[in-house]
């Protein structure tokens, strides 16, 4: 018998006895000692079942066609019919696969195919397999350690209806996948949650997938949990027990309507195809397993044995301070901090249990349905001995098992890339920052024939935002990628109203030319490589030459980029922070900006139509501008609204919403950047004069909003520097003619310009150039963004001549 | 006859009705429209039989799994023997005896460069394991794959497949997989230079296109991968175990990948299986300091039946000296195909190696035929090949393969046990089909007249009907 140490097979399995014989619920070694096996759910019918074996031998003797590709499989048809009849729930078609993981893959594929959507929802602690797709819907972060980025756009949720509603509302969810009873935790998901989830999914056009790979075929006391609780999932996945313990197999049951939608096109004849799926041996094993399970009435037997087991486990739980979850013959004993020790002790005592993956602590007991009452007692006895003989804490050296606790940490937090080497990138021209300036510089450098990379921190966005990865493999938190095409010539009711209001108050609208900065996607199409989700932390400087940057990605990986030329376009603050440690800290000026929302009683137009920034006319008063350029409402809402109920309610009537954007030249507000022992700091002061200009601008804007037909304005003060005296400002705004709600609703983003030479050159450093507003001190015209864009483009174009 | 056998036997002759109801009626409809609706009831060696005893030559061989032919007695006997032993199986603790034996055998054939084997349930799963290991070791994210590649249909595997059609409606695929053109070392160098590539996956002879990657290209690729810390993955799912004239095609090319995947033939056509061979270096890096030992784990992998099928298969292959036999038979096949290519101007070229060969079609110089070919291509770029395929099946009783989306080609994977007569059956049948297509009627005449008279016409009608459906 090959021992673990000698076996050329990976992964190395935990050491154990040298088993030589197996039958039913037990394994024997050469000395005749036996173990109860509760860790092999595929052997639900016990090991080496003579009737399963006989059916396989009979089948081989028939010399049947098999895997003929060009035609129907006789046995596949037989088994599919049996499964569909057994599963209840109105399924019409069956697709076979070779394992549980593959069934998850098929289910996910079908959901995307028919919904044309991308996102999947899965539950905390879920287990759905180990292939790339299936691991992306596993709710145990340790299972995908070092395998990010797997499939993008999957979101983990707790089994909570409010959360599910919120996620489904976005209308981008292809499927929700749930195990009615979870494999790894034994958690029985509340049937009421599942039934309502079915309704919500139906309403949202999302496919509900019930994963019963482990729980199917009677283990829980029901043939299928989903059917027993009256659930009608669109897709059901099964496996494990179906192979009779001898053959790899999986099956995906789908409703007729889903099949029709998946295969409605000729070209999708092969949406899923597998060389080995529907092979004769697996089909035969499935047929005979179903025969046997029906003959012994597996659900009833599992319910009876399961009740006996659970009663014993509950008694153990009371004595040993552990908890138990599960249904029927699938029971999980949660043993925080000593799961592996207890598993080893149980093995010593003659019981093999399933061990938890890192991050969980449930020992899984999946006894075969063919076991006897005496076997259940023996299992309980062994477990009792193991629990009693294993100290509760502190006895075992080594790191404590991480508990998921109340707030599950993000995958990134659980699996930082501490031990791994840095991600290395090699760029010709590196642009730090993907805002307008960065994109303009990158486009110009690209046109100048350079190979360009863009590195951007990417706003990490609201909770639940999709996690994306760039084509270059680094995670994007949430990147604003708004194209800025020329203003539409088509009339826009909001702009019209704004222009009319300007004229009504005797102001002259000033048309500002639109800039034309390509979106990140457009840049990628032109060959620019975009790496997002990376915070640039330090410039690498060798002998006064900047050779690139180092940074950190969202998952904690170190990133090192070497570059021929580095263009800084991270904004005055970001750029300043990068420069502070290596050049004299630049001074910064702050320019306040804000967005005011108001509600009208007459619908103006749907926001949906305003996908891009409209940049048309503005009023300039005393160093402040008021204009109606507001980006896509969805973007604003993401940034502003996710925890504000009032505005969220208002957004439901978004067609009645108007917004104005305010900017104030920070003539007297300045600040400095410095690096101290605790990292970079910003020291700044908003001058009273600037603050009062903003206050005045807000009042003027409120007047304009009133003229535009607003009945309510939402001035908000949160986030303003102290100098703006929030309380005073609120008073002043209330004094306007509009009723207001002084809630935290105003967006305030300080822009800044810094003391950089207008050419972008940084005093004392080579191979680096600044392309953002940092280099525009004192040059703020009527349109900072426009100036910045022009400047950045000229910097990028200048690289045509730089070696 | 046992009750179980009886139940199946009774059903065999109407074998498609439950499939039609419960599995994939649309696919079956396609076969029917194409004149390919035959219920096979027996299989032996390279042949499939219907209930009347009509014999088909199966050069598709279950997609290559029947390299030893169907229902091979030695493989059957091995499975029956193992079932009789009542062995432990899929135990979560301790090593599997049969798994160790098969791993040892695979490593012996693959050479000392490899040190460990991880088992899986299919070729796709093998690809998944390989990708996973690359990221685990390098802590990098990106993968490179070759245009025209096929590595499986699970999500990770399909993300490194070089056919855009396969990814319809599954986007976004696994982030950061970049295609590179075959045999273009500069393109590969450029991508590897970024230093962010975890793995470069390739098939030495591509399963779908049958394109043979140049040994010099792969050898230089190996150097570059080593230089840039990228793991090289050889996908020998289809080529492995002798098919191209050597136990493993990469070894014959003098290439030493860090990871190699094997499947298909290894199953004996009976039990789903996949195997991932890794060098000691790769193994050490994946599992060094690894706490849970479960970077990859599968319920069914390393099951006794799969391992037994693998052991029996390798024993048979060794007894037959599979690589040399495949090289000899492959040479006969290739000579025959090259000869057809020289004599028929619709043949563009032959690609492949050993017992995997593909005939590519091009427009004929004959104006009538060319017009018809172009009309068909307007419907589907591989429609002409589909016509050949259908004629081969229905008139010549030869099962061949349409290799991949958009490829106007016919591919064959003749079993190793094919006789010279079988090869002649195929070559003569193929020539007869080509003659028919050159003939007066041509592939689409019947359709043009609105009278569906020949099977080729039926195929095209089916194609159009299905299109109209969609």
Interface residues (C-beta under 8 A of the other chain):
Chain A: X1 X2 X3 X4 X6 X7 X8 X9 X10 X11 X12 X13 X14 X15 X16 X17 X18 X19 X20 X21 X22 X23 X27 X37 X39 X40 X41 X42 X43 X47 X48 X53 X54 X55 X56 X57 X58 X59 X60 X61 X62 X63 X64 X65 X66 X67 X68 X69 X70 X71 X72 X73 X74 X75 X76 X77 X78 X80 X81 X84 X92 X93 X94 X95 X96 X98 X99 X100 X101 X102 X105 X108 X109 X112 X113 X116 X118 X130 X131 X132 X133 X134 X136 X142 X146 X147 X148 X149 X150 X151 X152 X153 X239 X240 X243 X245 X246 X247 X248 X249 X263 X264 X265 X266 X267 X268 X269 X272 X273 X274 X275 X276 X277 X278 X279 X280 X281 X282 X284 X287 X288 X347 X352 X354 X355 X357 X358 X417 X419 X420 X421 X423 X424 X425 X426 X468 X469 X470 X471 X472 X473 X474 X557
Chain B: X2 X4 X5 X7 X8 X9 X11 X12 X15 X16 X17 X18 X19 X20 X21 X22 X23 X24 X26 X27 X28 X30 X31 X36 X37 X38 X39 X40 X41 X42 X43 X44 X48 X49 X58 X60 X62 X63 X64 X65 X66 X70 X71 X76 X79 X80 X83 X84 X86 X87 X88 X89 X90 X91 X92 X93 X94 X95 X96 X97 X99 X100 X101 X103 X104 X107 X115 X116 X117 X118 X119 X121 X122 X123 X124 X125 X128 X131 X132 X135 X136 X139 X140 X141 X142 X153 X154 X155 X156 X157 X159 X165 X168 X169 X170 X171 X172 X173 X174 X175 X176 X178 X193 X194 X195 X196 X263 X264 X267 X269 X270 X271 X272 X273 X278 X283 X286 X287 X289 X291 X292 X293 X294 X295 X296 X297 X298 X299 X300 X301 X302 X303 X304 X305 X306 X393 X399 X401 X463 X466 X467 X469 X470
